[in-house]
């Protein structure tokens, strides 16, 4: 009877061990699935990180292009400003020259009138003589 008791206890213990092994296998399977899901998530994170890095690189290139274009526009604006200043200087000089021409024309007109009067006076004297 003691042997039978021991055999029964051994059978129960064996059954419990089997159940525990089955439970451990289930837990192990769940852990393996979780690890697999974590691996997939890490892969997705890697893809997103690569996309972000690519976008940052493109943004950096675009920013560089914008900076270069801004510098070129600034240089162009300086050149246009310089050209406008030169044109203004030319206009000012031309205005001064035009003023001188008008003054000279006025003087010539006065001299022509004086000469006309002198010629008329001379002709009057010649006729009277």
N, CA, C and O atoms as CSV, one atom per row, in Angstrom:
chain,resi,resn,atom,element,x,y,z
A,1,UNK,N,N,0.823,-1.176,0.000
A,1,UNK,CA,C,0.000,0.000,0.000
A,1,UNK,C,C,0.878,1.255,0.000
A,1,UNK,O,O,0.518,2.254,-0.621
A,2,UNK,N,N,1.988,1.218,0.665
A,2,UNK,CA,C,2.891,2.364,0.667
A,2,UNK,C,C,3.491,2.552,-0.717
A,2,UNK,O,O,3.658,3.689,-1.159
A,3,UNK,N,N,3.807,1.514,-1.384
A,3,UNK,CA,C,4.359,1.574,-2.739
A,3,UNK,C,C,3.298,2.138,-3.670
A,3,UNK,O,O,3.583,2.932,-4.566
A,4,UNK,N,N,2.053,1.700,-3.431
A,4,UNK,CA,C,0.957,2.181,-4.254
A,4,UNK,C,C,0.785,3.691,-4.024
A,4,UNK,O,O,0.578,4.452,-4.969
A,5,UNK,N,N,0.875,4.108,-2.761
A,5,UNK,CA,C,0.783,5.529,-2.427
A,5,UNK,C,C,1.901,6.318,-3.109
A,5,UNK,O,O,1.664,7.381,-3.684
A,6,UNK,N,N,3.096,5.795,-3.038
A,6,UNK,CA,C,4.241,6.449,-3.663
A,6,UNK,C,C,4.054,6.508,-5.174
A,6,UNK,O,O,4.378,7.517,-5.801
A,7,UNK,N,N,3.540,5.450,-5.756
A,7,UNK,CA,C,3.305,5.403,-7.196
A,7,UNK,C,C,2.257,6.436,-7.579
A,7,UNK,O,O,2.390,7.112,-8.599
A,8,UNK,N,N,1.208,6.562,-6.756
A,8,UNK,CA,C,0.147,7.535,-7.023
A,8,UNK,C,C,0.701,8.947,-6.900
A,8,UNK,O,O,0.411,9.813,-7.725
A,9,UNK,N,N,1.499,9.167,-5.865
A,9,UNK,CA,C,2.097,10.492,-5.670
A,9,UNK,C,C,3.042,10.825,-6.832
A,9,UNK,O,O,3.078,11.956,-7.315
A,10,UNK,N,N,3.798,9.821,-7.264
A,10,UNK,CA,C,4.737,10.013,-8.373
A,10,UNK,C,C,3.967,10.344,-9.641
A,10,UNK,O,O,4.368,11.220,-10.407
A,11,UNK,N,N,2.852,9.635,-9.865
A,11,UNK,CA,C,2.032,9.883,-11.049
A,11,UNK,C,C,1.477,11.303,-11.011
A,11,UNK,O,O,1.493,12.014,-12.016
A,12,UNK,N,N,0.977,11.719,-9.812
A,12,UNK,CA,C,0.445,13.074,-9.669
A,12,UNK,C,C,1.548,14.110,-9.903
A,12,UNK,O,O,1.346,15.107,-10.595
A,13,UNK,N,N,2.717,13.852,-9.310
A,13,UNK,CA,C,3.839,14.774,-9.457
A,13,UNK,C,C,4.264,14.848,-10.919
A,13,UNK,O,O,4.571,15.925,-11.430
A,14,UNK,N,N,4.279,13.692,-11.591
A,14,UNK,CA,C,4.654,13.648,-13.007
A,14,UNK,C,C,3.643,14.441,-13.838
A,14,UNK,O,O,4.009,15.180,-14.752
A,15,UNK,N,N,2.357,14.266,-13.496
A,15,UNK,CA,C,1.305,14.992,-14.216
A,15,UNK,C,C,1.444,16.493,-13.987
A,15,UNK,O,O,1.305,17.284,-14.920
A,16,UNK,N,N,1.722,16.887,-12.731
A,16,UNK,CA,C,1.902,18.305,-12.421
A,16,UNK,C,C,3.119,18.868,-13.160
A,16,UNK,O,O,3.087,19.981,-13.686
A,17,UNK,N,N,4.188,18.073,-13.186
A,17,UNK,CA,C,5.403,18.508,-13.899
A,17,UNK,C,C,5.087,18.677,-15.383
A,17,UNK,O,O,5.530,19.637,-16.013
A,18,UNK,N,N,4.322,17.742,-15.936
A,18,UNK,CA,C,3.926,17.835,-17.354
A,18,UNK,C,C,3.110,19.095,-17.609
A,18,UNK,O,O,3.302,19.793,-18.605
A,19,UNK,N,N,2.178,19.371,-16.667
A,19,UNK,CA,C,1.364,20.580,-16.814
A,19,UNK,C,C,2.234,21.841,-16.734
A,19,UNK,O,O,2.043,22.805,-17.475
A,20,UNK,N,N,3.194,21.794,-15.807
A,20,UNK,CA,C,4.093,22.946,-15.668
A,20,UNK,C,C,4.957,23.113,-16.926
A,20,UNK,O,O,5.211,24.226,-17.386
A,21,UNK,N,N,5.405,21.955,-17.472
A,21,UNK,CA,C,6.207,22.011,-18.709
A,21,UNK,C,C,5.361,22.599,-19.837
A,21,UNK,O,O,5.825,23.447,-20.599
A,22,UNK,N,N,4.094,22.129,-19.933
A,22,UNK,CA,C,3.198,22.668,-20.965
A,22,UNK,C,C,2.980,24.177,-20.774
A,22,UNK,O,O,2.979,24.943,-21.738
A,23,UNK,N,N,2.796,24.587,-19.508
A,23,UNK,CA,C,2.607,26.006,-19.216
A,23,UNK,C,C,3.856,26.792,-19.595
A,23,UNK,O,O,3.762,27.884,-20.154
A,24,UNK,N,N,5.037,26.229,-19.287
A,24,UNK,CA,C,6.302,26.886,-19.622
A,24,UNK,C,C,6.461,26.997,-21.138
A,24,UNK,O,O,6.942,28.010,-21.646
A,25,UNK,N,N,6.050,25.940,-21.859
A,25,UNK,CA,C,6.135,25.981,-23.322
A,25,UNK,C,C,5.215,27.078,-23.873
A,25,UNK,O,O,5.578,27.787,-24.811
A,26,UNK,N,N,4.025,27.209,-23.282
A,26,UNK,CA,C,3.108,28.283,-23.701
A,26,UNK,C,C,3.708,29.651,-23.443
A,26,UNK,O,O,3.645,30.546,-24.287
A,27,UNK,N,N,4.291,29.797,-22.259
A,27,UNK,CA,C,4.933,31.080,-21.915
A,27,UNK,C,C,6.095,31.356,-22.862
A,27,UNK,O,O,6.278,32.483,-23.322
A,28,UNK,N,N,6.886,30.310,-23.153
A,28,UNK,CA,C,8.028,30.449,-24.063
A,28,UNK,C,C,7.550,30.838,-25.455
A,28,UNK,O,O,8.139,31.707,-26.098
A,29,UNK,N,N,6.469,30.186,-25.925
A,29,UNK,CA,C,5.908,30.532,-27.240
A,29,UNK,C,C,5.448,31.993,-27.261
A,29,UNK,O,O,5.711,32.725,-28.215
A,30,UNK,N,N,4.753,32.407,-26.185
A,30,UNK,CA,C,4.300,33.797,-26.102
A,30,UNK,C,C,5.485,34.766,-26.090
A,30,UNK,O,O,5.447,35.813,-26.736
A,31,UNK,N,N,6.534,34.405,-25.351
A,31,UNK,CA,C,7.729,35.249,-25.298
A,31,UNK,C,C,8.382,35.341,-26.679
A,31,UNK,O,O,8.817,36.414,-27.098
A,32,UNK,N,N,8.445,34.195,-27.389
A,32,UNK,CA,C,9.029,34.181,-28.733
A,32,UNK,C,C,8.216,35.067,-29.677
A,32,UNK,O,O,8.777,35.809,-30.483
A,33,UNK,N,N,6.870,34.980,-29.565
A,33,UNK,CA,C,6.016,35.829,-30.399
A,33,UNK,C,C,6.236,37.303,-30.066
A,33,UNK,O,O,6.311,38.145,-30.960
A,34,UNK,N,N,6.336,37.605,-28.778
A,34,UNK,CA,C,6.557,38.992,-28.351
A,34,UNK,C,C,7.895,39.507,-28.872
A,34,UNK,O,O,7.993,40.645,-29.331
A,35,UNK,N,N,8.925,38.664,-28.799
A,35,UNK,CA,C,10.252,39.050,-29.301
A,35,UNK,C,C,10.188,39.289,-30.802
A,35,UNK,O,O,10.804,40.224,-31.314
A,36,UNK,N,N,9.437,38.440,-31.510
A,36,UNK,CA,C,9.267,38.612,-32.954
A,36,UNK,C,C,8.575,39.942,-33.263
A,36,UNK,O,O,8.981,40.663,-34.175
A,37,UNK,N,N,7.531,40.258,-32.499
A,37,UNK,CA,C,6.818,41.526,-32.686
A,37,UNK,C,C,7.736,42.710,-32.389
A,37,UNK,O,O,7.702,43.724,-33.086
A,38,UNK,N,N,8.555,42.569,-31.348
A,38,UNK,CA,C,9.513,43.626,-31.012
A,38,UNK,C,C,10.493,43.816,-32.166
A,38,UNK,O,O,10.827,44.944,-32.526
A,39,UNK,N,N,10.954,42.696,-32.746
A,39,UNK,CA,C,11.868,42.767,-33.894
A,39,UNK,C,C,11.226,43.492,-35.069
A,39,UNK,O,O,11.864,44.309,-35.732
A,40,UNK,N,N,9.935,43.179,-35.322
A,40,UNK,CA,C,9.224,43.870,-36.403
A,40,UNK,C,C,9.112,45.366,-36.107
A,40,UNK,O,O,9.308,46.201,-36.990
A,41,UNK,N,N,8.795,45.689,-34.853
A,41,UNK,CA,C,8.674,47.100,-34.465
A,41,UNK,C,C,10.007,47.822,-34.644
A,41,UNK,O,O,10.047,48.961,-35.108
A,42,UNK,N,N,11.089,47.155,-34.274
A,42,UNK,CA,C,12.421,47.754,-34.445
A,42,UNK,C,C,12.700,47.976,-35.927
A,42,UNK,O,O,13.252,49.007,-36.310
A,43,UNK,N,N,12.315,47.003,-36.765
A,43,UNK,CA,C,12.485,47.161,-38.213
A,43,UNK,C,C,11.714,48.361,-38.743
A,43,UNK,O,O,12.222,49.131,-39.558
A,44,UNK,N,N,10.471,48.511,-38.266
A,44,UNK,CA,C,9.660,49.657,-38.688
A,44,UNK,C,C,10.277,50.969,-38.213
A,44,UNK,O,O,10.289,51.963,-38.938
A,45,UNK,N,N,10.789,50.954,-36.982
A,45,UNK,CA,C,11.451,52.157,-36.453
A,45,UNK,C,C,12.675,52.492,-37.299
A,45,UNK,O,O,12.931,53.663,-37.580
A,46,UNK,N,N,13.434,51.469,-37.708
A,46,UNK,CA,C,14.599,51.692,-38.574
A,46,UNK,C,C,14.174,52.340,-39.890
A,46,UNK,O,O,14.824,53.268,-40.370
A,47,UNK,N,N,13.069,51.841,-40.475
A,47,UNK,CA,C,12.581,52.409,-41.738
A,47,UNK,C,C,12.170,53.866,-41.552
A,47,UNK,O,O,12.498,54.720,-42.375
A,48,UNK,N,N,11.448,54.144,-40.464
A,48,UNK,CA,C,11.017,55.516,-40.190
A,48,UNK,C,C,12.240,56.404,-39.957
A,48,UNK,O,O,12.291,57.537,-40.437
A,49,UNK,N,N,13.218,55.887,-39.221
A,49,UNK,CA,C,14.440,56.664,-38.962
A,49,UNK,C,C,15.162,56.975,-40.264
A,49,UNK,O,O,15.657,58.086,-40.455
A,50,UNK,N,N,15.223,55.990,-41.164
A,50,UNK,CA,C,15.871,56.211,-42.462
A,50,UNK,C,C,15.105,57.259,-43.265
A,50,UNK,O,O,15.708,58.108,-43.922
A,51,UNK,N,N,13.774,57.197,-43.211
A,51,UNK,CA,C,12.960,58.193,-43.921
A,51,UNK,C,C,13.191,59.583,-43.346
A,51,UNK,O,O,13.318,60.560,-44.083
A,52,UNK,N,N,13.244,59.658,-42.025
A,52,UNK,CA,C,13.482,60.955,-41.373
A,52,UNK,C,C,14.859,61.487,-41.758
A,52,UNK,O,O,15.007,62.668,-42.072
A,53,UNK,N,N,15.865,60.614,-41.732
A,53,UNK,CA,C,17.222,61.041,-42.092
A,53,UNK,C,C,17.253,61.546,-43.533
A,53,UNK,O,O,17.898,62.552,-43.833
A,54,UNK,N,N,16.556,60.846,-44.414
A,54,UNK,CA,C,16.495,61.271,-45.816
A,54,UNK,C,C,15.803,62.620,-45.942
A,54,UNK,O,O,16.261,63.493,-46.680
A,55,UNK,N,N,14.695,62.787,-45.218
A,55,UNK,CA,C,13.966,64.060,-45.262
A,55,UNK,C,C,14.824,65.195,-44.714
A,55,UNK,O,O,14.817,66.299,-45.259
A,56,UNK,N,N,15.558,64.931,-43.646
A,56,UNK,CA,C,16.436,65.954,-43.068
A,56,UNK,C,C,17.530,66.329,-44.072
A,56,UNK,O,O,17.864,67.504,-44.225
A,57,UNK,N,N,18.078,65.327,-44.748
A,57,UNK,CA,C,19.114,65.583,-45.753
A,57,UNK,C,C,18.550,66.432,-46.897
A,57,UNK,O,O,19.191,67.383,-47.342
A,58,UNK,N,N,17.348,66.084,-47.370
A,58,UNK,CA,C,16.710,66.862,-48.435
A,58,UNK,C,C,16.422,68.285,-47.965
A,58,UNK,O,O,16.617,69.244,-48.712
A,59,UNK,N,N,15.963,68.415,-46.732
A,59,UNK,CA,C,15.670,69.743,-46.182
A,59,UNK,C,C,16.947,70.563,-46.084
A,59,UNK,O,O,16.950,71.760,-46.374
A,60,UNK,N,N,18.025,69.919,-45.677
A,60,UNK,CA,C,19.308,70.609,-45.581
A,60,UNK,C,C,19.761,71.092,-46.956
A,60,UNK,O,O,20.237,72.218,-47.101
A,61,UNK,N,N,19.609,70.227,-47.968
A,61,UNK,CA,C,19.980,70.614,-49.334
A,61,UNK,C,C,19.113,71.775,-49.810
A,61,UNK,O,O,19.612,72.713,-50.432
A,62,UNK,N,N,17.814,71.711,-49.518
A,62,UNK,CA,C,16.905,72.790,-49.928
A,62,UNK,C,C,17.269,74.093,-49.224
A,62,UNK,O,O,17.242,75.159,-49.838
A,63,UNK,N,N,17.608,74.011,-47.947
A,63,UNK,CA,C,17.998,75.198,-47.196
A,63,UNK,C,C,19.270,75.804,-47.789
A,63,UNK,O,O,19.387,77.023,-47.918
A,64,UNK,N,N,20.221,74.939,-48.149
A,64,UNK,CA,C,21.449,75.419,-48.794
A,64,UNK,C,C,21.155,76.109,-50.115
A,64,UNK,O,O,21.737,77.150,-50.423
A,65,UNK,N,N,20.252,75.528,-50.893
A,65,UNK,CA,C,19.862,76.115,-52.179
A,65,UNK,C,C,19.191,77.473,-51.971
A,65,UNK,O,O,19.459,78.425,-52.704
A,66,UNK,N,N,18.321,77.553,-50.973
A,66,UNK,CA,C,17.646,78.822,-50.666
A,66,UNK,C,C,18.676,79.874,-50.259
A,66,UNK,O,O,18.596,81.024,-50.690
A,67,UNK,N,N,19.635,79.481,-49.436
A,67,UNK,CA,C,20.673,80.424,-48.995
A,67,UNK,C,C,21.487,80.918,-50.188
A,67,UNK,O,O,21.792,82.106,-50.294
A,68,UNK,N,N,21.839,79.987,-51.092
A,68,UNK,CA,C,22.621,80.365,-52.279
A,68,UNK,C,C,21.815,81.324,-53.154
A,68,UNK,O,O,22.341,82.334,-53.621
A,69,UNK,N,N,20.538,81.007,-53.374
A,69,UNK,CA,C,19.687,81.871,-54.191
A,69,UNK,C,C,19.517,83.245,-53.551
A,69,UNK,O,O,19.477,84.259,-54.248
A,70,UNK,N,N,19.416,83.275,-52.225
A,70,UNK,CA,C,19.285,84.546,-51.515
A,70,UNK,C,C,20.543,85.391,-51.697
A,70,UNK,O,O,20.461,86.601,-51.905
A,71,UNK,N,N,21.707,84.746,-51.617
A,71,UNK,CA,C,22.964,85.472,-51.811
A,71,UNK,C,C,23.057,86.020,-53.234
A,71,UNK,O,O,23.486,87.155,-53.443
A,72,UNK,N,N,22.650,85.201,-54.216
A,72,UNK,CA,C,22.682,85.655,-55.605
A,72,UNK,C,C,21.720,86.828,-55.809
A,72,UNK,O,O,22.051,87.795,-56.496
A,73,UNK,N,N,20.535,86.740,-55.212
A,73,UNK,CA,C,19.562,87.830,-55.331
A,73,UNK,C,C,20.103,89.099,-54.683
A,73,UNK,O,O,19.917,90.199,-55.203
A,74,UNK,N,N,20.770,88.940,-53.549
A,74,UNK,CA,C,21.353,90.086,-52.860
A,74,UNK,C,C,22.431,90.741,-53.722
A,74,UNK,O,O,22.495,91.966,-53.828
A,75,UNK,N,N,23.278,89.912,-54.336
A,75,UNK,CA,C,24.323,90.447,-55.214
A,75,UNK,C,C,23.684,91.165,-56.403
A,75,UNK,O,O,24.139,92.237,-56.801
A,76,UNK,N,N,22.637,90.577,-56.966
A,76,UNK,CA,C,21.935,91.212,-58.081
A,76,UNK,C,C,21.321,92.540,-57.674
A,76,UNK,O,O,21.360,93.506,-58.436
A,77,UNK,N,N,20.762,92.590,-56.490
A,77,UNK,CA,C,20.163,93.828,-55.988
A,77,UNK,C,C,21.229,94.907,-55.822
A,77,UNK,O,O,21.003,96.072,-56.150
A,78,UNK,N,N,22.399,94.506,-55.309
A,78,UNK,CA,C,23.495,95.477,-55.168
A,78,UNK,C,C,23.915,96.017,-56.536
A,78,UNK,O,O,24.162,97.213,-56.686
A,79,UNK,N,N,23.996,95.125,-57.537
A,79,UNK,CA,C,24.387,95.558,-58.877
A,79,UNK,C,C,23.351,96.516,-59.460
A,79,UNK,O,O,23.709,97.522,-60.072
A,80,UNK,N,N,22.071,96.204,-59.272
A,80,UNK,CA,C,21.012,97.085,-59.778
A,80,UNK,C,C,21.076,98.436,-59.072
A,80,UNK,O,O,20.938,99.477,-59.714
A,81,UNK,N,N,21.283,98.426,-57.761
A,81,UNK,CA,C,21.387,99.681,-57.007
A,81,UNK,C,C,22.556,100.519,-57.512
A,81,UNK,O,O,22.437,101.736,-57.653
A,82,UNK,N,N,23.684,99.867,-57.783
A,82,UNK,CA,C,24.854,100.574,-58.293
A,82,UNK,C,C,24.556,101.157,-59.674
A,82,UNK,O,O,24.924,102.295,-59.965
A,83,UNK,N,N,23.885,100.369,-60.527
A,83,UNK,CA,C,23.541,100.854,-61.864
A,83,UNK,C,C,22.594,102.049,-61.774
A,83,UNK,O,O,22.742,103.015,-62.522
A,84,UNK,N,N,21.627,101.989,-60.864
A,84,UNK,CA,C,20.694,103.107,-60.680
A,84,UNK,C,C,21.454,104.352,-60.221
A,84,UNK,O,O,21.186,105.456,-60.697
A,85,UNK,N,N,22.394,104.175,-59.303
A,85,UNK,CA,C,23.192,105.315,-58.823
A,85,UNK,C,C,23.994,105.922,-59.973
A,85,UNK,O,O,24.108,107.143,-60.080
A,86,UNK,N,N,24.551,105.061,-60.837
A,86,UNK,CA,C,25.316,105.554,-61.983
A,86,UNK,C,C,24.405,106.306,-62.956
A,86,UNK,O,O,24.792,107.345,-63.493
A,87,UNK,N,N,23.196,105.783,-63.183
A,87,UNK,CA,C,22.244,106.464,-64.066
A,87,UNK,C,C,21.857,107.817,-63.469
A,87,UNK,O,O,21.778,108.815,-64.184
A,88,UNK,N,N,21.616,107.847,-62.149
A,88,UNK,CA,C,21.277,109.113,-61.495
A,88,UNK,C,C,22.416,110.121,-61.644
A,88,UNK,O,O,22.181,111.306,-61.880
A,89,UNK,N,N,23.647,109.640,-61.505
A,89,UNK,CA,C,24.812,110.511,-61.667
A,89,UNK,C,C,24.859,111.050,-63.095
A,89,UNK,O,O,25.111,112.234,-63.317
A,90,UNK,N,N,24.610,110.153,-64.066
A,90,UNK,CA,C,24.598,110.580,-65.471
A,90,UNK,C,C,23.509,111.599,-65.738
A,90,UNK,O,O,23.728,112.577,-66.453
A,91,UNK,N,N,22.326,111.373,-65.160
A,91,UNK,CA,C,21.219,112.320,-65.333
A,91,UNK,C,C,21.581,113.667,-64.720
A,91,UNK,O,O,21.305,114.717,-65.300
A,92,UNK,N,N,22.200,113.627,-63.547
A,92,UNK,CA,C,22.602,114.863,-62.880
A,92,UNK,C,C,23.621,115.620,-63.731
A,92,UNK,O,O,23.525,116.836,-63.898
A,93,UNK,N,N,24.595,114.887,-64.265
A,93,UNK,CA,C,25.606,115.515,-65.115
A,93,UNK,C,C,24.971,116.064,-66.388
A,93,UNK,O,O,25.298,117.166,-66.830
A,94,UNK,N,N,24.055,115.285,-66.977
A,94,UNK,CA,C,23.375,115.747,-68.189
A,94,UNK,C,C,22.536,116.982,-67.886
A,94,UNK,O,O,22.473,117.910,-68.692
A,95,UNK,N,N,21.894,116.990,-66.725
A,95,UNK,CA,C,21.111,118.165,-66.324
A,95,UNK,C,C,21.993,119.392,-66.192
A,95,UNK,O,O,21.618,120.483,-66.621
A,96,UNK,N,N,23.170,119.214,-65.596
A,96,UNK,CA,C,24.113,120.330,-65.460
A,96,UNK,C,C,24.571,120.821,-66.823
A,96,UNK,O,O,24.665,122.026,-67.059
A,97,UNK,N,N,24.857,119.879,-67.724
A,97,UNK,CA,C,25.288,120.250,-69.070
A,97,UNK,C,C,24.156,120.968,-69.801
A,97,UNK,O,O,24.397,121.948,-70.506
A,98,UNK,N,N,22.929,120.488,-69.637
A,98,UNK,CA,C,21.784,121.134,-70.290
A,98,UNK,C,C,21.618,122.557,-69.775
A,98,UNK,O,O,21.310,123.466,-70.546
A,99,UNK,N,N,21.818,122.754,-68.488
A,99,UNK,CA,C,21.723,124.098,-67.911
A,99,UNK,C,C,22.776,125.014,-68.528
A,99,UNK,O,O,22.501,126.172,-68.841
A,100,UNK,N,N,23.987,124.479,-68.699
A,100,UNK,CA,C,25.063,125.260,-69.314
A,100,UNK,C,C,24.730,125.594,-70.771
A,100,UNK,O,O,24.987,126.706,-71.233
A,101,UNK,N,N,24.153,124.616,-71.496
A,101,UNK,CA,C,23.787,124.850,-72.901
A,101,UNK,C,C,22.715,125.936,-72.989
A,101,UNK,O,O,22.791,126.822,-73.841
A,102,UNK,N,N,21.715,125.864,-72.103
A,102,UNK,CA,C,20.653,126.881,-72.097
A,102,UNK,C,C,21.250,128.261,-71.804
A,102,UNK,O,O,20.887,129.248,-72.444
A,103,UNK,N,N,22.157,128.323,-70.844
A,103,UNK,CA,C,22.791,129.606,-70.506
A,103,UNK,C,C,23.594,130.132,-71.691
A,103,UNK,O,O,23.534,131.318,-72.016
A,104,UNK,N,N,24.350,129.234,-72.338
A,104,UNK,CA,C,25.146,129.645,-73.498
A,104,UNK,C,C,24.233,130.106,-74.632
A,104,UNK,O,O,24.535,131.089,-75.309
A,105,UNK,N,N,23.126,129.408,-74.842
A,105,UNK,CA,C,22.182,129.805,-75.895
A,105,UNK,C,C,21.605,131.182,-75.594
A,105,UNK,O,O,21.432,132.001,-76.497
A,106,UNK,N,N,21.313,131.430,-74.338
A,106,UNK,CA,C,20.814,132.760,-73.948
A,106,UNK,C,C,21.838,133.840,-74.239
A,106,UNK,O,O,21.493,134.909,-74.741
A,107,UNK,N,N,23.103,133.564,-73.923
A,107,UNK,CA,C,24.170,134.532,-74.176
A,107,UNK,C,C,24.326,134.775,-75.678
A,107,UNK,O,O,24.497,135.910,-76.123
A,108,UNK,N,N,24.264,133.673,-76.461
A,108,UNK,CA,C,24.383,133.813,-77.915
A,108,UNK,C,C,23.224,134.634,-78.470
A,108,UNK,O,O,23.414,135.449,-79.372
A,109,UNK,N,N,22.038,134.422,-77.939
A,109,UNK,CA,C,20.866,135.177,-78.386
A,109,UNK,C,C,21.045,136.660,-78.090
A,109,UNK,O,O,20.737,137.511,-78.924
A,110,UNK,N,N,21.549,136.962,-76.891
A,110,UNK,CA,C,21.794,138.361,-76.524
A,110,UNK,C,C,22.839,138.983,-77.447
A,110,UNK,O,O,22.673,140.114,-77.905
A,111,UNK,N,N,23.919,138.240,-77.719
A,111,UNK,CA,C,24.977,138.748,-78.591
A,111,UNK,C,C,24.445,138.952,-80.014
A,111,UNK,O,O,24.804,139.915,-80.690
A,112,UNK,N,N,23.574,138.018,-80.460
A,112,UNK,CA,C,23.004,138.153,-81.806
A,112,UNK,C,C,22.128,139.398,-81.890
A,112,UNK,O,O,22.162,140.109,-82.894
A,113,UNK,N,N,21.345,139.668,-80.853
A,113,UNK,CA,C,20.503,140.871,-80.832
A,113,UNK,C,C,21.371,142.131,-80.840
A,113,UNK,O,O,21.077,143.091,-81.553
A,114,UNK,N,N,22.445,142.120,-80.040
A,114,UNK,CA,C,23.357,143.259,-79.987
A,114,UNK,C,C,24.000,143.497,-81.355
A,114,UNK,O,O,24.111,144.628,-81.828
A,115,UNK,N,N,24.422,142.383,-81.973
A,115,UNK,CA,C,25.060,142.476,-83.285
A,115,UNK,C,C,24.067,143.008,-84.320
A,115,UNK,O,O,24.420,143.818,-85.177
A,116,UNK,N,N,22.810,142.534,-84.225
A,116,UNK,CA,C,21.779,143.007,-85.159
A,116,UNK,C,C,21.570,144.513,-84.985
A,116,UNK,O,O,21.453,145.237,-85.973
A,117,UNK,N,N,21.522,144.980,-83.758
A,117,UNK,CA,C,21.353,146.412,-83.496
A,117,UNK,C,C,22.558,147.212,-84.010
A,117,UNK,O,O,22.402,148.286,-84.591
A,118,UNK,N,N,23.756,146.669,-83.785
A,118,UNK,CA,C,24.965,147.367,-84.235
A,118,UNK,C,C,25.010,147.440,-85.765
A,118,UNK,O,O,25.376,148.470,-86.333
A,119,UNK,N,N,24.631,146.328,-86.434
A,119,UNK,CA,C,24.627,146.316,-87.909
A,119,UNK,C,C,23.590,147.319,-88.421
A,119,UNK,O,O,23.843,148.057,-89.373
A,120,UNK,N,N,22.424,147.335,-87.779
A,120,UNK,CA,C,21.370,148.272,-88.196
A,120,UNK,C,C,21.844,149.715,-88.016
A,120,UNK,O,O,21.604,150.564,-88.875
A,121,UNK,N,N,22.513,149.986,-86.902
A,121,UNK,CA,C,23.025,151.333,-86.643
A,121,UNK,C,C,24.092,151.696,-87.670
A,121,UNK,O,O,24.121,152.818,-88.175
A,122,UNK,N,N,24.965,150.743,-87.975
A,122,UNK,CA,C,26.027,150.974,-88.953
A,122,UNK,C,C,25.427,151.268,-90.323
A,122,UNK,O,O,25.851,152.194,-91.014
A,123,UNK,N,N,24.421,150.456,-90.711
A,123,UNK,CA,C,23.786,150.651,-92.016
A,123,UNK,C,C,23.076,152.008,-92.066
A,123,UNK,O,O,23.075,152.671,-93.103
A,124,UNK,N,N,22.478,152.415,-90.956
A,124,UNK,CA,C,21.823,153.726,-90.898
A,124,UNK,C,C,22.850,154.839,-91.091
A,124,UNK,O,O,22.582,155.815,-91.791
A,125,UNK,N,N,24.005,154.701,-90.485
A,125,UNK,CA,C,25.069,155.704,-90.614
A,125,UNK,C,C,25.584,155.747,-92.045
A,125,UNK,O,O,25.841,156.819,-92.593
A,126,UNK,N,N,25.736,154.541,-92.659
A,126,UNK,CA,C,26.255,154.464,-94.034
A,126,UNK,C,C,25.242,155.111,-94.975
A,126,UNK,O,O,25.645,155.826,-95.893
A,127,UNK,N,N,23.976,154.893,-94.788
A,127,UNK,CA,C,22.936,155.452,-95.653
A,127,UNK,C,C,22.853,156.975,-95.458
A,127,UNK,O,O,22.627,157.729,-96.405
A,128,UNK,N,N,23.035,157.386,-94.244
A,128,UNK,CA,C,22.935,158.808,-93.937
A,128,UNK,C,C,24.145,159.569,-94.495
A,128,UNK,O,O,24.062,160.774,-94.733
A,129,UNK,N,N,25.192,158.914,-94.691
A,129,UNK,CA,C,26.405,159.589,-95.127
A,129,UNK,C,C,26.422,159.811,-96.576
A,129,UNK,O,O,27.383,160.372,-97.103
